[in-house]
């Protein structure tokens, strides 16, 4: 049983290094802008270039965030739903940044190797005992060895969490951000522990089998640190908090069942978050006029908010009215200086009009979007449509290869890249890119074969 627990833990941790493979990534321009602005002072306090750390939102209803190699922090959608203010989110980001600065993912083997050593030793000793004719003694040695291995590894993990707590507290303090939100979030985690019976009182072994220190201990330690900090009574900027509430409502409206959204944000509520959430709920139910009524009310409160305009354009586009969608999406693209996600939707609307006069603008917009955000497969798909429409088949194949590589359609990526390479002028940047894609796809296919 102990051996199974250790294997399960190791398997779970190994899965964390491929989060996007198991969970879908949610991309939204407004959410990503909020993440950048909320985290920038924390990253600067830690000595990081804010643009060097990626914050990735995953479609997962559990309350969790983690790092998984490199300078990337993964945040579950369930965590956004569980937080009440941007300060709580900042506390989580500061903690996860503590894992990055501590090199905890890189040092994973430091905790695993001693545990593995104990496991192997217990197997050897158990084998000797069995050979000596004492199977009961062999089983006892093996079980004790597995428990020691598990304890060794989990103690290492708990030490890393405590280190990240301390680092996160320092980053918040240096950034002049209150730790009040961090404590509030820990109290929510503690309530979850109580709800599921995970406490010392109900389970004496709870701490031993935990990868994290007991939340009560973390609260005691951090409360003393945070309450003495000069920033303790500093509220988050009102504008940042308002943006957080919009994003939270938007995410809820996008992910939840429409009836749940309408219960959480009933029609008598006329604030911006409520209208945001309901616009998504009505759109998902194909109540186009109701959805557009909500977006019009939003735009009336702030005519130059690009995200309100983006939502209106998205609803019109997805409701089969691309010509009407072009106007708000063009304005949203201009207001955000060609933000890639918004620009890609604008390019899509231009193509969807099926008006050939719009294709030149679509190509320009989509190429600019791809230059700033190369990791959006839909951008490349739309570019491929434009190239094919104008008869530029080699670049249409190259765009398809880019999209297929991102979607892990490796065989198709090789074929599209080779077709593009054969038709493109030799030595040009596009010709070289076609070679790179084919080589990358083949290398990934080889790694997949070896891992089977």
C-alpha positions in Angstrom: 0.0 0.0 0.0 2.8 2.4 0.9 4.6 1.5 -2.4 1.4 2.2 -4.3 1.1 5.6 -2.6 4.7 6.5 -3.5 4.2 5.4 -7.1 0.9 7.3 -7.3 2.6 10.4 -6.0 5.5 10.2 -8.4 3.1 9.6 -11.3 1.0 12.6 -10.3 4.1 14.8 -10.1 5.4 13.6 -13.4 2.1 14.5 -15.0 2.5 18.1 -13.8 5.3 18.7 -16.2 2.9 18.3 -19.2 -0.2 20.3 -18.0 -1.4 21.3 -21.4 -1.5 17.7 -22.6 -4.1 16.8 -20.0 -6.0 20.0 -19.6 -7.1 22.5 -22.2 -5.5 26.0 -22.2 -8.0 28.9 -22.0 -6.9 32.0 -24.0 -8.5 35.4 -23.5 -7.0 38.8 -24.2 -8.6 40.5 -21.2 -7.7 37.7 -18.7 -4.1 37.6 -19.9 -3.8 41.4 -19.6 -5.1 41.2 -16.0 -2.7 38.4 -15.2 0.2 40.5 -16.5 -0.8 43.7 -14.7 -1.5 41.9 -11.4 1.7 40.0 -11.4 4.1 42.6 -12.8 5.0 44.3 -9.5 5.6 40.8 -7.9 7.9 39.7 -10.7 9.8 43.0 -10.5 10.2 42.6 -6.8 11.7 39.1 -7.4 14.1 40.5 -9.9 12.3 39.0 -13.0 11.4 40.7 -16.2 7.6 40.5 -16.1 7.5 39.4 -19.7 9.8 36.5 -19.0 7.2 34.6 -16.8 4.2 33.1 -18.5 0.9 32.8 -16.7 -1.3 30.1 -18.3 -5.0 29.6 -17.5 -6.2 25.9 -17.6 -9.7 24.7 -17.9 -9.9 22.8 -14.7 -12.5 23.3 -12.0 -10.2 22.3 -9.1 -8.7 25.0 -6.9 -5.0 24.7 -7.8 -2.0 26.4 -9.3 1.4 25.0 -10.0 4.7 25.5 -11.8 6.0 22.8 -14.2 9.5 23.6 -15.5 10.7 26.8 -17.1 9.2 30.1 -16.1 5.5 29.4 -16.4 2.8 29.4 -13.7 -0.3 27.4 -14.5 -3.6 28.6 -12.9 -6.8 26.5 -12.8 -10.0 28.2 -13.7 -11.4 26.8 -10.5 -9.0 28.9 -8.5 -10.3 32.1 -10.2 -13.8 31.1 -9.3 -12.7 30.5 -5.6 -11.0 33.8 -5.2 -13.0 36.9 -4.2 -10.4 39.6 -5.0 -7.3 40.3 -7.0 -5.2 40.3 -3.9 -5.9 36.6 -3.3 -4.8 35.9 -6.9 -1.6 37.9 -6.3 -0.9 35.8 -3.2 -1.1 32.6 -5.2 1.1 34.0 -7.9 3.7 35.1 -5.4 3.8 31.6 -3.8 4.2 29.9 -7.2 6.9 32.4 -8.1 8.6 31.2 -4.9 8.8 27.7 -6.5 10.4 29.1 -9.6 13.0 31.1 -7.8 13.7 28.2 -5.5 14.3 25.9 -8.5 11.9 23.4 -7.0 10.9 21.6 -10.2 14.6 21.4 -11.2 15.4 20.0 -7.8 12.6 17.4 -7.9 15.3 14.6 -8.2 16.8 15.8 -4.9 13.7 14.6 -3.1 13.1 11.6 -5.3 16.6 10.0 -5.2 16.8 9.5 -1.4 13.3 8.0 -1.4 14.2 5.7 -4.3 17.4 4.7 -2.5 15.4 3.7 0.6 12.9 1.8 -1.6 15.7 -0.2 -3.3 17.4 -0.9 0.0 14.1 -2.2 1.5 13.6 -4.5 -1.5 17.1 -5.9 -1.1 16.8 -6.5 2.6 13.3 -7.9 2.1 14.7 -10.3 -0.4 17.4 -11.5 1.9 14.9 -12.1 4.7 12.7 -14.1 2.3 15.7 -16.1 1.2 16.4 -16.9 4.8 13.0 -18.5 5.1 11.1 -15.6 6.9 8.5 -14.2 4.5 6.7 -12.3 7.3 9.9 -10.5 8.2 10.5 -9.8 4.5 7.1 -8.2 4.2 7.7 -6.1 7.4 11.1 -4.9 6.1 9.5 -4.0 2.7 6.5 -2.2 4.2 8.8 -0.2 6.6 11.0 0.7 3.7 8.2 2.0 1.6 6.8 4.1 4.5 10.3 5.6 5.1 10.6 6.3 1.4 7.3 8.0 1.3 8.0 10.0 4.4 11.4 11.1 3.0 9.9 12.4 -0.2 6.9 14.1 1.3 9.1 15.8 3.9 11.1 17.2 1.0 8.0 18.4 -0.7 6.7 20.1 2.4 10.0 21.8 2.9 9.7 23.2 -0.7 6.2 24.5 0.1 7.3 26.3 3.2 10.2 27.8 1.3 7.8 29.0 -1.4 5.5 30.5 1.3 8.4 32.5 2.7 9.6 33.7 -0.7 6.1 34.7 -1.7 5.7 36.7 1.4 8.9 38.6 0.7 7.9 39.3 -2.9 4.6 40.7 -1.8 6.2 42.9 0.8 8.9 44.2 -1.6 6.1 45.0 -4.1 4.1 46.9 -1.5 1.2 44.4 -1.8 -0.7 43.3 1.2 -0.6 39.6 2.3 -4.2 39.8 3.5 -5.4 38.1 0.3 -2.9 35.3 0.7 -4.2 34.6 4.2 -7.8 34.8 3.0 -7.0 32.2 0.4 -5.3 29.9 2.8 -8.4 30.1 5.1 -10.4 28.8 2.1 -8.0 25.9 1.7 -8.4 25.2 5.4 -12.1 25.1 5.0 -11.7 22.6 2.2 -9.5 20.5 4.5 -12.2 20.5 7.2 -14.9 19.7 4.6 -13.1 16.6 3.5 -11.9 15.5 6.9 -8.2 16.3 6.2 -7.0 17.5 9.6 -4.8 16.3 12.5 -7.9 15.8 14.7 -9.7 13.5 12.2 -6.7 11.8 10.8 -3.4 11.7 12.8 -1.5 10.6 9.7 -2.8 13.5 7.6 0.4 15.5 7.9 2.6 12.6 7.1 0.8 11.8 3.9 0.6 15.4 2.7 2.8 17.1 0.1 2.1 20.5 1.8 2.5 21.6 5.4 -0.8 21.6 7.3 -2.7 24.8 6.4 -3.2 25.8 10.1 0.6 25.9 10.5 1.1 27.9 7.3 -1.6 30.4 8.5 0.1 30.8 11.9 3.5 31.5 10.4 2.3 33.8 7.6 -0.2 35.8 9.7 2.6 36.9 11.9 4.7 37.9 8.9 2.0 39.7 7.0 0.4 41.6 9.9 3.8 43.2 10.7 4.3 44.3 7.0 3.8 48.0 6.2 1.5 47.0 3.3 -0.9 45.0 5.5 -3.7 47.6 5.3 -3.1 48.6 1.7 -6.1 47.6 -0.5 -5.6 46.5 -4.1 -6.0 49.3 -6.7 -9.8 49.8 -7.3 -9.3 49.6 -11.1 -7.4 46.3 -10.8 -10.1 44.9 -8.6 -12.9 45.9 -11.0 -11.0 44.2 -13.8 -10.6 41.1 -11.7 -14.4 40.9 -11.0 -15.1 41.3 -14.8 -12.7 38.5 -15.7 -14.1 36.2 -13.0 -17.7 36.8 -14.2 -16.7 36.4 -17.8 -14.9 33.1 -17.1 -18.0 31.8 -15.1 -20.3 32.8 -18.0 -18.1 31.1 -20.5 -17.6 27.8 -18.6 -20.8 27.3 -16.6 -24.1 26.0 -17.8 -26.3 28.9 -18.8 -28.9 28.2 -16.2 -26.2 28.2 -13.5 -24.9 31.5 -14.8 -28.4 33.1 -14.7 -28.9 31.9 -11.1 -25.5 33.4 -10.1 -26.1 36.6 -12.0 -29.9 37.1 -12.2 -31.3 39.8 -14.6 -32.1 42.3 -11.8 -28.3 42.8 -11.4 -27.2 45.5 -13.7 -23.5 45.8 -12.8 -20.8 45.2 -15.3 -19.8 41.7 -14.1 -23.4 40.5 -14.1 -24.0 41.7 -17.7 -20.7 40.2 -18.8 -21.7 36.7 -17.4 -25.2 36.9 -18.8 -24.0 37.9 -22.3 -22.1 34.6 -22.5 -25.1 32.6 -21.0 -27.6 34.1 -23.5 -25.1 33.6 -26.4 -24.6 29.9 -25.5 -28.4 29.5 -25.5 -28.6 31.2 -28.9 -30.6 34.1 -27.5 -28.7 36.5 -29.8 -30.8 39.6 -29.2 -30.6 39.2 -25.4 -26.8 38.7 -25.6 -26.4 41.8 -27.7 -28.6 43.8 -25.3 -26.1 43.0 -22.6 -23.1 43.9 -24.8 -24.8 47.2 -25.8 -25.4 48.0 -22.2 -21.7 47.3 -21.4 -20.5 49.5 -24.3 -22.8 52.3 -23.1 -20.9 52.3 -19.8 -17.5 52.5 -21.5 -17.6 53.0 -25.3 -13.8 52.5 -25.7 -13.5 49.3 -23.7 -12.0 47.0 -26.3 -13.1 43.8 -24.5 -16.8 44.9 -24.5 -16.4 45.5 -28.3 -14.6 42.2 -28.8 -17.5 40.4 -27.1 -20.1 42.1 -29.2 -18.1 41.2 -32.4 -17.6 37.6 -31.2 -21.4 37.2 -30.7 -22.2 38.7 -34.1 -19.6 36.6 -35.8 -20.6 33.3 -34.2 -24.3 34.1 -34.9 -23.6 34.3 -38.6 -23.4 38.0 -38.9 -19.7 38.6 -39.8 -20.2 41.8 -41.8 -21.7 43.4 -38.6 -19.0 41.9 -36.5 -16.2 43.7 -38.5 -17.0 47.1 -37.1 -16.6 46.4 -33.3 -13.8 44.0 -33.9 -11.8 46.5 -36.0 -12.3 49.1 -33.3 -11.2 46.6 -30.5 -8.1 45.7 -32.6 -7.2 49.4 -33.0 -7.8 50.2 -29.3 -5.4 47.4 -28.2 -2.7 48.1 -30.8 -3.4 44.8 -32.6 -3.6 42.5 -29.6 -3.0 39.1 -31.2 -6.1 37.2 -29.9 -8.5 40.1 -30.8 -6.8 40.7 -34.1 -7.2 37.0 -35.0 -10.9 37.2 -34.4 -11.1 40.3 -36.5 -9.2 38.6 -39.3 -11.6 35.7 -39.0 -14.6 38.0 -39.4 -13.1 39.7 -42.4 -12.6 36.3 -44.1 -16.1 35.1 -43.0 -17.7 38.0 -44.9 -16.6 36.1 -48.1 -15.9 39.5 -49.6 -12.6 39.2 -51.5 -12.0 42.9 -51.0 -11.6 42.2 -47.2 -8.9 39.5 -47.7 -6.0 41.8 -48.1 -6.8 43.5 -44.8 -7.3 40.0 -43.2 -3.9 38.9 -44.4 -2.2 42.0 -43.0 -4.0 41.7 -39.6 -3.3 37.9 -39.3 0.4 38.2 -40.2 0.8 40.9 -37.6 -1.0 38.7 -35.1 1.2 35.6 -35.9 4.4 37.7 -35.6 3.4 38.7 -32.0 1.9 35.4 -30.9 3.2 32.4 -32.8 1.5 29.8 -30.6 -2.1 30.3 -31.7 -3.0 27.6 -34.2 -6.2 29.3 -35.2 -4.2 32.3 -36.5 -2.3 30.0 -38.8 -5.5 28.3 -39.9 -7.0 31.6 -41.0 -3.8 32.6 -42.7 -3.9 29.4 -44.7 -7.4 30.2 -45.8 -6.3 33.6 -47.1 -3.2 32.2 -48.9 -5.3 29.5 -50.5 -7.9 32.1 -51.6 -5.2 34.2 -53.4 -3.6 31.1 -55.0 -0.4 31.1 -52.8 -0.6 27.3 -52.2 3.0 26.9 -50.9 2.4 29.4 -48.1 -1.0 27.9 -47.5 0.7 24.6 -46.9 3.3 26.3 -44.6 0.5 27.8 -42.5 -1.2 24.4 -42.3 2.1 22.9 -41.1 2.4 25.5 -38.4 -1.1 24.8 -37.2 -0.6 21.0 -37.4 2.6 21.1 -35.4 1.0 23.0 -32.6 -1.9 20.6 -32.5 0.5 17.6 -32.4 -0.7 16.3 -35.8 2.9 15.4 -36.5 2.5 13.2 -39.6 0.3 15.9 -41.3 2.8 18.6 -40.2 5.7 16.7 -41.9 3.7 16.3 -45.2 2.5 19.9 -45.3 6.0 21.2 -44.5 7.6 19.1 -47.1 5.1 20.1 -49.7 5.7 23.8 -48.8 9.5 23.4 -48.9 9.3 21.8 -52.4 7.5 24.8 -53.8 9.0 27.7 -52.0 12.1 29.6 -53.2 15.2 28.0 -51.7 17.0 29.9 -49.0 14.1 32.2 -48.2 12.9 32.5 -44.6 9.6 30.6 -45.4 11.6 27.8 -47.0 13.9 27.5 -44.0 10.8 27.5 -41.7 9.3 24.7 -43.6 12.5 22.7 -43.0 12.4 23.5 -39.3 8.8 22.3 -38.9 9.5 19.0 -40.7 12.6 18.4 -38.6 10.8 19.3 -35.3 7.8 17.1 -36.2 10.0 14.1 -37.1 12.0 14.5 -33.8 8.8 14.6 -31.8 7.6 11.4 -33.6 10.8 9.7 -32.7 10.5 10.7 -29.1 7.0 9.3 -29.0 8.1 6.0 -30.4 10.9 5.7 -27.8 8.5 6.5 -24.9 6.1 3.6 -25.8 
